[in-house]
Amino acid sequence: MSQETLPRVLNCLAKVTRYPLHLLTVDADLENDLGIDSVKRVEIVVALSTEFAVDLQGEENDPSIRTIGQIAAWV
């Protein structure tokens, strides 16, 4: 993960979830800590696909991606 990836991921997550940036930490679990459901995961994937100009469709159900840090490494 590059140094610029994490801030971009955090900004996308903040926009989609409307959580303040200070609540979005690398170790935050999407479901357990942030209450992100499957619908919101799809919205996050769409936002990240747009932000990073990559096709991530279909990846929102990957069970190995549970934290914000894992999302940043994934993109």
PyMOL Python script that loads the backbone (N, CA, C, O; Angstrom):
from pymol import cmd

cmd.read_pdbstr("""\
ATOM      1  N   MET A   1       0.859  -1.178   0.000  1.00  0.00           N
ATOM      2  CA  MET A   1       0.000   0.000   0.000  1.00  0.00           C
ATOM      3  C   MET A   1       0.896   1.229   0.000  1.00  0.00           C
ATOM      4  O   MET A   1       1.825   1.323   0.802  1.00  0.00           O
ATOM      5  N   SER A   2       0.624   2.163  -0.888  1.00  0.00           N
ATOM      6  CA  SER A   2       1.409   3.394  -0.930  1.00  0.00           C
ATOM      7  C   SER A   2       0.928   4.364   0.144  1.00  0.00           C
ATOM      8  O   SER A   2      -0.160   4.210   0.698  1.00  0.00           O
ATOM      9  N   GLN A   3       1.751   5.358   0.425  1.00  0.00           N
ATOM     10  CA  GLN A   3       1.414   6.334   1.461  1.00  0.00           C
ATOM     11  C   GLN A   3       0.180   7.148   1.100  1.00  0.00           C
ATOM     12  O   GLN A   3      -0.516   7.645   1.986  1.00  0.00           O
ATOM     13  N   GLU A   4      -0.095   7.285  -0.173  1.00  0.00           N
ATOM     14  CA  GLU A   4      -1.262   8.080  -0.568  1.00  0.00           C
ATOM     15  C   GLU A   4      -2.544   7.251  -0.645  1.00  0.00           C
ATOM     16  O   GLU A   4      -3.634   7.816  -0.725  1.00  0.00           O
ATOM     17  N   THR A   5      -2.434   5.944  -0.623  1.00  0.00           N
ATOM     18  CA  THR A   5      -3.617   5.089  -0.728  1.00  0.00           C
ATOM     19  C   THR A   5      -4.519   5.201   0.490  1.00  0.00           C
ATOM     20  O   THR A   5      -5.726   5.395   0.346  1.00  0.00           O
ATOM     21  N   LEU A   6      -3.958   5.083   1.681  1.00  0.00           N
ATOM     22  CA  LEU A   6      -4.777   5.088   2.897  1.00  0.00           C
ATOM     23  C   LEU A   6      -5.604   6.359   3.047  1.00  0.00           C
ATOM     24  O   LEU A   6      -6.801   6.256   3.317  1.00  0.00           O
ATOM     25  N   PRO A   7      -5.034   7.553   2.885  1.00  0.00           N
ATOM     26  CA  PRO A   7      -5.879   8.753   2.999  1.00  0.00           C
ATOM     27  C   PRO A   7      -7.021   8.782   1.983  1.00  0.00           C
ATOM     28  O   PRO A   7      -8.118   9.246   2.296  1.00  0.00           O
ATOM     29  N   ARG A   8      -6.771   8.296   0.789  1.00  0.00           N
ATOM     30  CA  ARG A   8      -7.825   8.266  -0.227  1.00  0.00           C
ATOM     31  C   ARG A   8      -8.922   7.278   0.160  1.00  0.00           C
ATOM     32  O   ARG A   8     -10.107   7.561  -0.015  1.00  0.00           O
ATOM     33  N   VAL A   9      -8.526   6.121   0.684  1.00  0.00           N
ATOM     34  CA  VAL A   9      -9.501   5.131   1.152  1.00  0.00           C
ATOM     35  C   VAL A   9     -10.317   5.712   2.304  1.00  0.00           C
ATOM     36  O   VAL A   9     -11.542   5.587   2.327  1.00  0.00           O
ATOM     37  N   LEU A  10      -9.640   6.344   3.253  1.00  0.00           N
ATOM     38  CA  LEU A  10     -10.334   6.935   4.399  1.00  0.00           C
ATOM     39  C   LEU A  10     -11.332   7.997   3.957  1.00  0.00           C
ATOM     40  O   LEU A  10     -12.444   8.060   4.480  1.00  0.00           O
ATOM     41  N   ASN A  11     -10.944   8.828   3.005  1.00  0.00           N
ATOM     42  CA  ASN A  11     -11.857   9.863   2.511  1.00  0.00           C
ATOM     43  C   ASN A  11     -13.068   9.252   1.818  1.00  0.00           C
ATOM     44  O   ASN A  11     -14.185   9.742   1.987  1.00  0.00           O
ATOM     45  N   CYS A  12     -12.866   8.194   1.043  1.00  0.00           N
ATOM     46  CA  CYS A  12     -14.000   7.503   0.403  1.00  0.00           C
ATOM     47  C   CYS A  12     -14.936   6.927   1.456  1.00  0.00           C
ATOM     48  O   CYS A  12     -16.155   7.070   1.361  1.00  0.00           O
ATOM     49  N   LEU A  13     -14.359   6.278   2.456  1.00  0.00           N
ATOM     50  CA  LEU A  13     -15.182   5.689   3.514  1.00  0.00           C
ATOM     51  C   LEU A  13     -15.933   6.759   4.286  1.00  0.00           C
ATOM     52  O   LEU A  13     -17.093   6.563   4.648  1.00  0.00           O
ATOM     53  N   ALA A  14     -15.294   7.871   4.538  1.00  0.00           N
ATOM     54  CA  ALA A  14     -15.955   8.965   5.262  1.00  0.00           C
ATOM     55  C   ALA A  14     -17.137   9.505   4.461  1.00  0.00           C
ATOM     56  O   ALA A  14     -18.193   9.797   5.022  1.00  0.00           O
ATOM     57  N   LYS A  15     -16.955   9.636   3.153  1.00  0.00           N
ATOM     58  CA  LYS A  15     -18.045  10.138   2.306  1.00  0.00           C
ATOM     59  C   LYS A  15     -19.223   9.162   2.272  1.00  0.00           C
ATOM     60  O   LYS A  15     -20.379   9.567   2.391  1.00  0.00           O
ATOM     61  N   VAL A  16     -18.921   7.890   2.110  1.00  0.00           N
ATOM     62  CA  VAL A  16     -19.980   6.886   1.988  1.00  0.00           C
ATOM     63  C   VAL A  16     -20.690   6.652   3.320  1.00  0.00           C
ATOM     64  O   VAL A  16     -21.917   6.572   3.371  1.00  0.00           O
ATOM     65  N   THR A  17     -19.919   6.545   4.386  1.00  0.00           N
ATOM     66  CA  THR A  17     -20.509   6.206   5.685  1.00  0.00           C
ATOM     67  C   THR A  17     -20.959   7.426   6.480  1.00  0.00           C
ATOM     68  O   THR A  17     -21.777   7.316   7.393  1.00  0.00           O
ATOM     69  N   ARG A  18     -20.423   8.583   6.127  1.00  0.00           N
ATOM     70  CA  ARG A  18     -20.658   9.837   6.854  1.00  0.00           C
ATOM     71  C   ARG A  18     -20.096   9.803   8.275  1.00  0.00           C
ATOM     72  O   ARG A  18     -20.514  10.575   9.138  1.00  0.00           O
ATOM     73  N   TYR A  19     -19.147   8.901   8.504  1.00  0.00           N
ATOM     74  CA  TYR A  19     -18.432   8.894   9.778  1.00  0.00           C
ATOM     75  C   TYR A  19     -17.325   9.939   9.719  1.00  0.00           C
ATOM     76  O   TYR A  19     -16.732  10.140   8.659  1.00  0.00           O
ATOM     77  N   PRO A  20     -17.032  10.608  10.832  1.00  0.00           N
ATOM     78  CA  PRO A  20     -15.900  11.532  10.848  1.00  0.00           C
ATOM     79  C   PRO A  20     -14.591  10.749  10.704  1.00  0.00           C
ATOM     80  O   PRO A  20     -14.484   9.607  11.152  1.00  0.00           O
ATOM     81  N   LEU A  21     -13.611  11.377  10.078  1.00  0.00           N
ATOM     82  CA  LEU A  21     -12.341  10.705   9.820  1.00  0.00           C
ATOM     83  C   LEU A  21     -11.688  10.162  11.086  1.00  0.00           C
ATOM     84  O   LEU A  21     -11.041   9.115  11.036  1.00  0.00           O
ATOM     85  N   HIS A  22     -11.839  10.839  12.209  1.00  0.00           N
ATOM     86  CA  HIS A  22     -11.159  10.377  13.424  1.00  0.00           C
ATOM     87  C   HIS A  22     -11.699   9.032  13.935  1.00  0.00           C
ATOM     88  O   HIS A  22     -11.042   8.378  14.746  1.00  0.00           O
ATOM     89  N   LEU A  23     -12.861   8.619  13.481  1.00  0.00           N
ATOM     90  CA  LEU A  23     -13.401   7.310  13.856  1.00  0.00           C
ATOM     91  C   LEU A  23     -12.924   6.194  12.931  1.00  0.00           C
ATOM     92  O   LEU A  23     -13.045   5.015  13.262  1.00  0.00           O
ATOM     93  N   LEU A  24     -12.390   6.562  11.793  1.00  0.00           N
ATOM     94  CA  LEU A  24     -11.982   5.581  10.797  1.00  0.00           C
ATOM     95  C   LEU A  24     -10.497   5.279  10.964  1.00  0.00           C
ATOM     96  O   LEU A  24      -9.642   6.026  10.489  1.00  0.00           O
ATOM     97  N   THR A  25     -10.206   4.179  11.642  1.00  0.00           N
ATOM     98  CA  THR A  25      -8.824   3.786  11.889  1.00  0.00           C
ATOM     99  C   THR A  25      -8.477   2.564  11.057  1.00  0.00           C
ATOM    100  O   THR A  25      -9.363   1.860  10.573  1.00  0.00           O
ATOM    101  N   VAL A  26      -7.208   2.322  10.895  1.00  0.00           N
ATOM    102  CA  VAL A  26      -6.734   1.199  10.090  1.00  0.00           C
ATOM    103  C   VAL A  26      -7.278  -0.132  10.610  1.00  0.00           C
ATOM    104  O   VAL A  26      -7.584  -1.031   9.827  1.00  0.00           O
ATOM    105  N   ASP A  27      -7.396  -0.251  11.915  1.00  0.00           N
ATOM    106  CA  ASP A  27      -7.842  -1.507  12.515  1.00  0.00           C
ATOM    107  C   ASP A  27      -9.354  -1.611  12.706  1.00  0.00           C
ATOM    108  O   ASP A  27      -9.841  -2.626  13.202  1.00  0.00           O
ATOM    109  N   ALA A  28     -10.095  -0.588  12.324  1.00  0.00           N
ATOM    110  CA  ALA A  28     -11.550  -0.615  12.509  1.00  0.00           C
ATOM    111  C   ALA A  28     -12.167  -1.718  11.651  1.00  0.00           C
ATOM    112  O   ALA A  28     -11.950  -1.781  10.441  1.00  0.00           O
ATOM    113  N   ASP A  29     -12.937  -2.581  12.303  1.00  0.00           N
ATOM    114  CA  ASP A  29     -13.630  -3.658  11.612  1.00  0.00           C
ATOM    115  C   ASP A  29     -14.903  -3.082  10.988  1.00  0.00           C
ATOM    116  O   ASP A  29     -15.694  -2.424  11.663  1.00  0.00           O
ATOM    117  N   LEU A  30     -15.084  -3.338   9.705  1.00  0.00           N
ATOM    118  CA  LEU A  30     -16.214  -2.757   8.982  1.00  0.00           C
ATOM    119  C   LEU A  30     -17.553  -3.107   9.620  1.00  0.00           C
ATOM    120  O   LEU A  30     -18.404  -2.237   9.804  1.00  0.00           O
ATOM    121  N   GLU A  31     -17.736  -4.357   9.949  1.00  0.00           N
ATOM    122  CA  GLU A  31     -19.027  -4.790  10.489  1.00  0.00           C
ATOM    123  C   GLU A  31     -19.127  -4.565  11.996  1.00  0.00           C
ATOM    124  O   GLU A  31     -20.083  -3.954  12.473  1.00  0.00           O
ATOM    125  N   ASN A  32     -18.149  -5.054  12.735  1.00  0.00           N
ATOM    126  CA  ASN A  32     -18.233  -5.007  14.201  1.00  0.00           C
ATOM    127  C   ASN A  32     -18.060  -3.608  14.779  1.00  0.00           C
ATOM    128  O   ASN A  32     -18.779  -3.230  15.705  1.00  0.00           O
ATOM    129  N   ASP A  33     -17.116  -2.834  14.247  1.00  0.00           N
ATOM    130  CA  ASP A  33     -16.847  -1.501  14.793  1.00  0.00           C
ATOM    131  C   ASP A  33     -17.690  -0.408  14.145  1.00  0.00           C
ATOM    132  O   ASP A  33     -18.106   0.543  14.806  1.00  0.00           O
ATOM    133  N   LEU A  34     -17.936  -0.556  12.842  1.00  0.00           N
ATOM    134  CA  LEU A  34     -18.598   0.516  12.102  1.00  0.00           C
ATOM    135  C   LEU A  34     -20.033   0.183  11.695  1.00  0.00           C
ATOM    136  O   LEU A  34     -20.754   1.058  11.216  1.00  0.00           O
ATOM    137  N   GLY A  35     -20.451  -1.058  11.878  1.00  0.00           N
ATOM    138  CA  GLY A  35     -21.821  -1.436  11.548  1.00  0.00           C
ATOM    139  C   GLY A  35     -22.136  -1.396  10.066  1.00  0.00           C
ATOM    140  O   GLY A  35     -23.279  -1.155   9.678  1.00  0.00           O
ATOM    141  N   ILE A  36     -21.137  -1.630   9.241  1.00  0.00           N
ATOM    142  CA  ILE A  36     -21.332  -1.568   7.791  1.00  0.00           C
ATOM    143  C   ILE A  36     -21.936  -2.887   7.310  1.00  0.00           C
ATOM    144  O   ILE A  36     -21.375  -3.960   7.530  1.00  0.00           O
ATOM    145  N   ASP A  37     -23.089  -2.782   6.649  1.00  0.00           N
ATOM    146  CA  ASP A  37     -23.780  -3.965   6.143  1.00  0.00           C
ATOM    147  C   ASP A  37     -23.426  -4.196   4.677  1.00  0.00           C
ATOM    148  O   ASP A  37     -22.628  -3.458   4.099  1.00  0.00           O
ATOM    149  N   SER A  38     -24.021  -5.220   4.085  1.00  0.00           N
ATOM    150  CA  SER A  38     -23.688  -5.593   2.710  1.00  0.00           C
ATOM    151  C   SER A  38     -24.045  -4.504   1.705  1.00  0.00           C
ATOM    152  O   SER A  38     -23.335  -4.326   0.716  1.00  0.00           O
ATOM    153  N   VAL A  39     -25.113  -3.787   1.935  1.00  0.00           N
ATOM    154  CA  VAL A  39     -25.505  -2.703   1.026  1.00  0.00           C
ATOM    155  C   VAL A  39     -24.464  -1.586   1.065  1.00  0.00           C
ATOM    156  O   VAL A  39     -24.064  -1.064   0.024  1.00  0.00           O
ATOM    157  N   LYS A  40     -24.035  -1.229   2.255  1.00  0.00           N
ATOM    158  CA  LYS A  40     -23.037  -0.170   2.403  1.00  0.00           C
ATOM    159  C   LYS A  40     -21.692  -0.616   1.825  1.00  0.00           C
ATOM    160  O   LYS A  40     -20.946   0.204   1.289  1.00  0.00           O
ATOM    161  N   ARG A  41     -21.378  -1.916   1.934  1.00  0.00           N
ATOM    162  CA  ARG A  41     -20.133  -2.435   1.341  1.00  0.00           C
ATOM    163  C   ARG A  41     -20.147  -2.231  -0.173  1.00  0.00           C
ATOM    164  O   ARG A  41     -19.125  -1.879  -0.761  1.00  0.00           O
ATOM    165  N   VAL A  42     -21.303  -2.452  -0.804  1.00  0.00           N
ATOM    166  CA  VAL A  42     -21.412  -2.229  -2.248  1.00  0.00           C
ATOM    167  C   VAL A  42     -21.165  -0.756  -2.563  1.00  0.00           C
ATOM    168  O   VAL A  42     -20.456  -0.439  -3.518  1.00  0.00           O
ATOM    169  N   GLU A  43     -21.738   0.139  -1.777  1.00  0.00           N
ATOM    170  CA  GLU A  43     -21.521   1.574  -1.981  1.00  0.00           C
ATOM    171  C   GLU A  43     -20.045   1.931  -1.826  1.00  0.00           C
ATOM    172  O   GLU A  43     -19.525   2.761  -2.572  1.00  0.00           O
ATOM    173  N   ILE A  44     -19.380   1.315  -0.874  1.00  0.00           N
ATOM    174  CA  ILE A  44     -17.949   1.565  -0.666  1.00  0.00           C
ATOM    175  C   ILE A  44     -17.149   1.087  -1.868  1.00  0.00           C
ATOM    176  O   ILE A  44     -16.251   1.788  -2.335  1.00  0.00           O
ATOM    177  N   VAL A  45     -17.468  -0.108  -2.375  1.00  0.00           N
ATOM    178  CA  VAL A  45     -16.760  -0.642  -3.542  1.00  0.00           C
ATOM    179  C   VAL A  45     -16.950   0.270  -4.749  1.00  0.00           C
ATOM    180  O   VAL A  45     -15.998   0.515  -5.490  1.00  0.00           O
ATOM    181  N   VAL A  46     -18.145   0.770  -4.954  1.00  0.00           N
ATOM    182  CA  VAL A  46     -18.403   1.686  -6.072  1.00  0.00           C
ATOM    183  C   VAL A  46     -17.576   2.961  -5.912  1.00  0.00           C
ATOM    184  O   VAL A  46     -16.971   3.433  -6.874  1.00  0.00           O
ATOM    185  N   ALA A  47     -17.548   3.516  -4.706  1.00  0.00           N
ATOM    186  CA  ALA A  47     -16.777   4.737  -4.454  1.00  0.00           C
ATOM    187  C   ALA A  47     -15.287   4.497  -4.664  1.00  0.00           C
ATOM    188  O   ALA A  47     -14.603   5.333  -5.256  1.00  0.00           O
ATOM    189  N   LEU A  48     -14.778   3.364  -4.185  1.00  0.00           N
ATOM    190  CA  LEU A  48     -13.357   3.053  -4.366  1.00  0.00           C
ATOM    191  C   LEU A  48     -13.030   2.794  -5.832  1.00  0.00           C
ATOM    192  O   LEU A  48     -11.969   3.194  -6.312  1.00  0.00           O
ATOM    193  N   SER A  49     -13.932   2.129  -6.543  1.00  0.00           N
ATOM    194  CA  SER A  49     -13.725   1.888  -7.978  1.00  0.00           C
ATOM    195  C   SER A  49     -13.594   3.201  -8.729  1.00  0.00           C
ATOM    196  O   SER A  49     -12.756   3.334  -9.621  1.00  0.00           O
ATOM    197  N   THR A  50     -14.416   4.161  -8.372  1.00  0.00           N
ATOM    198  CA  THR A  50     -14.362   5.479  -9.003  1.00  0.00           C
ATOM    199  C   THR A  50     -13.093   6.223  -8.603  1.00  0.00           C
ATOM    200  O   THR A  50     -12.400   6.771  -9.460  1.00  0.00           O
ATOM    201  N   GLU A  51     -12.788   6.246  -7.318  1.00  0.00           N
ATOM    202  CA  GLU A  51     -11.622   6.974  -6.806  1.00  0.00           C
ATOM    203  C   GLU A  51     -10.320   6.459  -7.397  1.00  0.00           C
ATOM    204  O   GLU A  51      -9.444   7.249  -7.749  1.00  0.00           O
ATOM    205  N   PHE A  52     -10.183   5.144  -7.510  1.00  0.00           N
ATOM    206  CA  PHE A  52      -8.932   4.550  -7.966  1.00  0.00           C
ATOM    207  C   PHE A  52      -8.969   4.123  -9.434  1.00  0.00           C
ATOM    208  O   PHE A  52      -7.989   3.578  -9.943  1.00  0.00           O
ATOM    209  N   ALA A  53     -10.083   4.364 -10.115  1.00  0.00           N
ATOM    210  CA  ALA A  53     -10.239   4.036 -11.538  1.00  0.00           C
ATOM    211  C   ALA A  53      -9.889   2.573 -11.818  1.00  0.00           C
ATOM    212  O   ALA A  53      -9.160   2.261 -12.760  1.00  0.00           O
ATOM    213  N   VAL A  54     -10.430   1.681 -10.972  1.00  0.00           N
ATOM    214  CA  VAL A  54     -10.246   0.246 -11.161  1.00  0.00           C
ATOM    215  C   VAL A  54     -11.601  -0.443 -11.013  1.00  0.00           C
ATOM    216  O   VAL A  54     -12.525   0.091 -10.400  1.00  0.00           O
ATOM    217  N   ASP A  55     -11.696  -1.638 -11.587  1.00  0.00           N
ATOM    218  CA  ASP A  55     -12.941  -2.393 -11.490  1.00  0.00           C
ATOM    219  C   ASP A  55     -12.869  -3.327 -10.291  1.00  0.00           C
ATOM    220  O   ASP A  55     -12.169  -4.339 -10.329  1.00  0.00           O
ATOM    221  N   LEU A  56     -13.581  -2.995  -9.247  1.00  0.00           N
ATOM    222  CA  LEU A  56     -13.616  -3.804  -8.027  1.00  0.00           C
ATOM    223  C   LEU A  56     -14.963  -4.483  -7.844  1.00  0.00           C
ATOM    224  O   LEU A  56     -15.208  -5.103  -6.809  1.00  0.00           O
ATOM    225  N   GLN A  57     -15.833  -4.372  -8.830  1.00  0.00           N
ATOM    226  CA  GLN A  57     -17.180  -4.931  -8.717  1.00  0.00           C
ATOM    227  C   GLN A  57     -17.104  -6.427  -8.429  1.00  0.00           C
ATOM    228  O   GLN A  57     -16.288  -7.144  -9.008  1.00  0.00           O
ATOM    229  N   GLY A  58     -17.955  -6.878  -7.539  1.00  0.00           N
ATOM    230  CA  GLY A  58     -17.991  -8.279  -7.162  1.00  0.00           C
ATOM    231  C   GLY A  58     -17.083  -8.617  -5.995  1.00  0.00           C
ATOM    232  O   GLY A  58     -17.165  -9.716  -5.446  1.00  0.00           O
ATOM    233  N   GLU A  59     -16.223  -7.693  -5.610  1.00  0.00           N
ATOM    234  CA  GLU A  59     -15.281  -7.935  -4.525  1.00  0.00           C
ATOM    235  C   GLU A  59     -15.848  -7.573  -3.156  1.00  0.00           C
ATOM    236  O   GLU A  59     -15.216  -7.842  -2.134  1.00  0.00           O
ATOM    237  N   GLU A  60     -17.021  -6.972  -3.126  1.00  0.00           N
ATOM    238  CA  GLU A  60     -17.576  -6.496  -1.857  1.00  0.00           C
ATOM    239  C   GLU A  60     -17.922  -7.624  -0.887  1.00  0.00           C
ATOM    240  O   GLU A  60     -18.108  -7.379   0.305  1.00  0.00           O
ATOM    241  N   ASN A  61     -18.009  -8.840  -1.381  1.00  0.00           N
ATOM    242  CA  ASN A  61     -18.363  -9.966  -0.513  1.00  0.00           C
ATOM    243  C   ASN A  61     -17.167 -10.791  -0.069  1.00  0.00           C
ATOM    244  O   ASN A  61     -17.340 -11.855   0.526  1.00  0.00           O
ATOM    245  N   ASP A  62     -15.962 -10.321  -0.346  1.00  0.00           N
ATOM    246  CA  ASP A  62     -14.755 -11.045   0.053  1.00  0.00           C
ATOM    247  C   ASP A  62     -14.670 -11.075   1.581  1.00  0.00           C
ATOM    248  O   ASP A  62     -14.470 -10.031   2.201  1.00  0.00           O
ATOM    249  N   PRO A  63     -14.819 -12.249   2.197  1.00  0.00           N
ATOM    250  CA  PRO A  63     -14.833 -12.324   3.659  1.00  0.00           C
ATOM    251  C   PRO A  63     -13.490 -12.023   4.308  1.00  0.00           C
ATOM    252  O   PRO A  63     -13.429 -11.775   5.512  1.00  0.00           O
ATOM    253  N   SER A  64     -12.419 -12.043   3.534  1.00  0.00           N
ATOM    254  CA  SER A  64     -11.100 -11.773   4.117  1.00  0.00           C
ATOM    255  C   SER A  64     -10.855 -10.284   4.321  1.00  0.00           C
ATOM    256  O   SER A  64      -9.904  -9.902   5.004  1.00  0.00           O
ATOM    257  N   ILE A  65     -11.692  -9.447   3.742  1.00  0.00           N
ATOM    258  CA  ILE A  65     -11.529  -8.000   3.880  1.00  0.00           C
ATOM    259  C   ILE A  65     -12.484  -7.521   4.963  1.00  0.00           C
ATOM    260  O   ILE A  65     -13.682  -7.355   4.732  1.00  0.00           O
ATOM    261  N   ARG A  66     -11.922  -7.301   6.157  1.00  0.00           N
ATOM    262  CA  ARG A  66     -12.751  -6.936   7.302  1.00  0.00           C
ATOM    263  C   ARG A  66     -12.409  -5.574   7.886  1.00  0.00           C
ATOM    264  O   ARG A  66     -13.247  -4.958   8.544  1.00  0.00           O
ATOM    265  N   THR A  67     -11.189  -5.094   7.656  1.00  0.00           N
ATOM    266  CA  THR A  67     -10.776  -3.834   8.275  1.00  0.00           C
ATOM    267  C   THR A  67     -10.452  -2.786   7.218  1.00  0.00           C
ATOM    268  O   THR A  67     -10.296  -3.097   6.037  1.00  0.00           O
ATOM    269  N   ILE A  68     -10.355  -1.551   7.663  1.00  0.00           N
ATOM    270  CA  ILE A  68      -9.995  -0.461   6.754  1.00  0.00           C
ATOM    271  C   ILE A  68      -8.590  -0.672   6.206  1.00  0.00           C
ATOM    272  O   ILE A  68      -8.338  -0.400   5.032  1.00  0.00           O
ATOM    273  N   GLY A  69      -7.683  -1.149   7.032  1.00  0.00           N
ATOM    274  CA  GLY A  69      -6.324  -1.436   6.574  1.00  0.00           C
ATOM    275  C   GLY A  69      -6.306  -2.485   5.478  1.00  0.00           C
ATOM    276  O   GLY A  69      -5.532  -2.378   4.528  1.00  0.00           O
ATOM    277  N   GLN A  70      -7.154  -3.501   5.602  1.00  0.00           N
ATOM    278  CA  GLN A  70      -7.240  -4.534   4.571  1.00  0.00           C
ATOM    279  C   GLN A  70      -7.818  -3.968   3.281  1.00  0.00           C
ATOM    280  O   GLN A  70      -7.423  -4.379   2.190  1.00  0.00           O
ATOM    281  N   ILE A  71      -8.744  -3.036   3.399  1.00  0.00           N
ATOM    282  CA  ILE A  71      -9.281  -2.380   2.202  1.00  0.00           C
ATOM    283  C   ILE A  71      -8.172  -1.618   1.497  1.00  0.00           C
ATOM    284  O   ILE A  71      -8.028  -1.719   0.278  1.00  0.00           O
ATOM    285  N   ALA A  72      -7.389  -0.858   2.248  1.00  0.00           N
ATOM    286  CA  ALA A  72      -6.312  -0.063   1.657  1.00  0.00           C
ATOM    287  C   ALA A  72      -5.280  -0.957   0.971  1.00  0.00           C
ATOM    288  O   ALA A  72      -4.772  -0.603  -0.093  1.00  0.00           O
ATOM    289  N   ALA A  73      -4.969  -2.096   1.557  1.00  0.00           N
ATOM    290  CA  ALA A  73      -4.026  -3.031   0.939  1.00  0.00           C
ATOM    291  C   ALA A  73      -4.629  -3.687  -0.296  1.00  0.00           C
ATOM    292  O   ALA A  73      -3.919  -4.007  -1.249  1.00  0.00           O
ATOM    293  N   TRP A  74      -5.939  -3.882  -0.272  1.00  0.00           N
ATOM    294  CA  TRP A  74      -6.667  -4.543  -1.356  1.00  0.00           C
ATOM    295  C   TRP A  74      -6.693  -3.696  -2.616  1.00  0.00           C
ATOM    296  O   TRP A  74      -6.521  -4.220  -3.717  1.00  0.00           O
ATOM    297  N   VAL A  75      -6.906  -2.387  -2.469  1.00  0.00           N
ATOM    298  CA  VAL A  75      -6.964  -1.537  -3.661  1.00  0.00           C
ATOM    299  C   VAL A  75      -5.577  -1.221  -4.135  1.00  0.00           C
ATOM    300  O   VAL A  75      -5.410  -0.515  -5.130  1.00  0.00           O
TER     301      VAL A  75
END
""", "prot")
cmd.dss("prot")
cmd.show_as("cartoon", "prot")
cmd.util.cbc("prot")
cmd.orient("prot")
